[in-house]
Amino acid sequence: MSFNIALSGINAAQKDIDVTANNIANVNTFGFKESRAEFADVYSSSVFSNSRTTVGQGVTTADVAQQFSQGSFLFSNNSLDLAIDGSGFFATSANAEDLDVNLTRAGAFKLDENSFMVNSAGQFLRVFPVNPDGTVSSVALASTIPLQIPSSAGQPQATQNVDITLNLPASEVPLDPANFDPTDNTTYNNATSLTIYDSLGQSYVQTTYYVKDVNAANQWAMFTTVTDDTGAVPVDIVAPPAPTTQPVGANGQSGVYMNFNADGTVASVNGGNPVTTLPLGVAPPAGAGVNMNGADVNQAITLNYNNPTQFAAAFEVQALSQDGITVGRLTSVDIGTDGLVNATYSNGTTQPLGKVAVVRVANEQGLSPVGNTSWAVSQSSGDPIAGEADQGSFGRILSGTLEQSNVNLTTELVDLITGQRNYQANSRSLEVNNTITQTILQIR
């Protein structure tokens, strides 16, 4: 009996050393949770035994329980490095279509050859699909999808509208619009430019010119050009209905009049008619059209003037924008504390791609370790519950951050010494039992 008791003590001490050694080995493993060997004494009694004099039969390993306390954070410059501040796990799957997920706290993610976010084991990060405004329709774990980050954004969109808000200086020297020449800066007072796009996403520079009219008080003439690969091409404004008149430049280019009240506020732009160009690729009366290089030659631009002014102040453009875009290339990925993943592209667009799913279970210590710093749901853990980060009991997502192992190296080294002493003591007990047995066998 005493041999078995000592042997069980040796086995328990060895288990304790093994668990401690595993903790020490993973002290630098991201998302690792330390384990603790838990032991229980062994008693065997019957109906007629005296429990007060019963000697225990040794020790057994009751459980190797992982401790899910929060590890410290390591900050990085990689926005794909993620950590959960609070409760919950990332959900990963071995295949893109697989709904059998593993749970992990290790957030060292990267892009694979197909631009999916994966961990070092090649497992896919699961996210909730989002609406265009970034909201989530369903937080069911079954609705999650692997996160893919496209390297380009959308189809090109031709510019149709340009929105302009500006102030034209009242103190400018009046000029004759009939002398306007875009190549001669002495024939106009001010100018401003912006980039527009055709149906193929090719970019052009559209410039608008402003001439304070010498022929009428508080009146300005506006002309526009579009620069293609051959240079600045004059673009005519569509003639408004009679009796509204249009200014005509030295090269025959037509523009529009802008009239202001005595207090500097706008009275009318083009007589209240839309300010729309002729089709850019079609040859206007003033000359050849813009070289569209295969794009839609019938593209026209409408200039929307939003409350222009003529104050005694410097020429100032308060707002200048257009609605066209070109194909965008991925420039950055931003992940918020709520797990929303936004991709920003070179064309200035930002696209929500998904919201990182956070999963929790009722009993974390009931999870089954499956390796790669991951766990699988078991009967002891309870069913997984998915939700949005930073909502309710779910922790928030930290981008550019990794959760380190929660192993305290100092404590583990002390535990290692203690385990060694326990092993030596039980070995000594086994040695004493062997000596006693040898003594009994030598009695004659």
C-alpha positions, 0 to 999 in steps of 0.5 A: 500500500505504501509503495502505491501511495509514494508512487502516486505522489511521484506521479503527481509531482511529475504532472505538476512539473510538466504543467509548470514546464509547459507554462514556461515554454509558452511564456512568449506565446501570444494569447496563451493561458497558463495551466494549473495542476489541481490534485485531490486526495484518495480515500477508500472506505467500506461500510464497516471501516473506521473513517477516523483511522483510515489512511489515505491511498495517495493523490490523483490529478483532478484537473489541469485547469487553464486560467483565463486571466487577461494577459498584458498588451504588446503594441505594434504598428500592424493594424491587423494585430488584434487583442480583446480587452475584456471577455470573449474570444476570436472565432476562426475556422479551418476553411472559408466555408466551415462553420465549425469554429475554434476560439482563440485569444491570439490575434496575430493575423495577416493576409493570405494569398487571397487577401483573407485574414488568417492566423499563423495556422492558416485559420480564417478570422470570422466576422459578421457581414455589415450593411453599407452604413457599418451596422450588423443585421445578425449576430448569430455565429452561423451568419459569420463569414471569413474576412476578405480585404479587396485590394481594389475598390469598385468600378469607376464612376464618371463625374457628372456634378461639380459642387462649388462654393466660393467668394469672388472679390468685389475689389477685382479690376473689371475685364472684358469677357470677350478677351478671355483666353485660358492661356493668358492669365491677364484676361481673367481675374481668378481660377480654380481646378479639381480632378474629374474622372471619365467612365473608365476612371481616367483623370482630367483636370477641370479648371474654372475661370472667373472674369469680372465683367467691365460691361455690367456692375456686379456681374462675372463671367465664368468659363471652363476647360478640361485638360487631357493629354494634349493640353487644356481644351476649352469646353462650351457651356450649353446655351440656356433658353432665350432671352438669357445671354452668354459671354463668349471668349476670344476663341469663341468659347461660351460661358455663363454670367453670374450676377450678385446683389448690392449686398454681395449675395448671389442674384442668379447664376446663368439666369437660374438655368443649369450650368452644364457643359456640352458633351466633353468628347464631342467637338464644340463650335469652339474647337476639338473635343476632349480626347476621352481615350475610349471613354464615354464621349457624351459625358457632360459636367454640371457645375452646381454653385452653392450660394457664391458671394461677391464680398470685399474679401480675397478670392476664396474657395470654401468647398469644391467637390465632384461625384466621380471616382476612379478605381481605388487601391488599398491604402490602409485598414482600420479596425475600431474598438467595436470590431468594424473593419474599414478599408480605405482606398486611394480614390478616397473611398472607405468601405466597411468590410465586416465586424469582428465576431466576439464569442464567449461561453458560460464556462471558459475552463470547460473549453477543450484545448486543440493546439495553436493557442485555440480551444473548441467548445465542449459540453462542459463549456456550454454553447458559444454565444456570439456578439459585437465587440464593446457591447454588453459583456463582450470585450472591446477590440484593440487594433495594433495590439497583441495579448501576451501570455498570462504566465508569470515567469517568476511564479513558475520558476518558484513552482518548478522548485517546489515541484522538484522538492515534492518529487524528491520527497516522494522519492525518499518515501519510496526509498524508505518503504523499500528499505523497510521491505528489505529489512522484513525480508532479511528477518530469520 
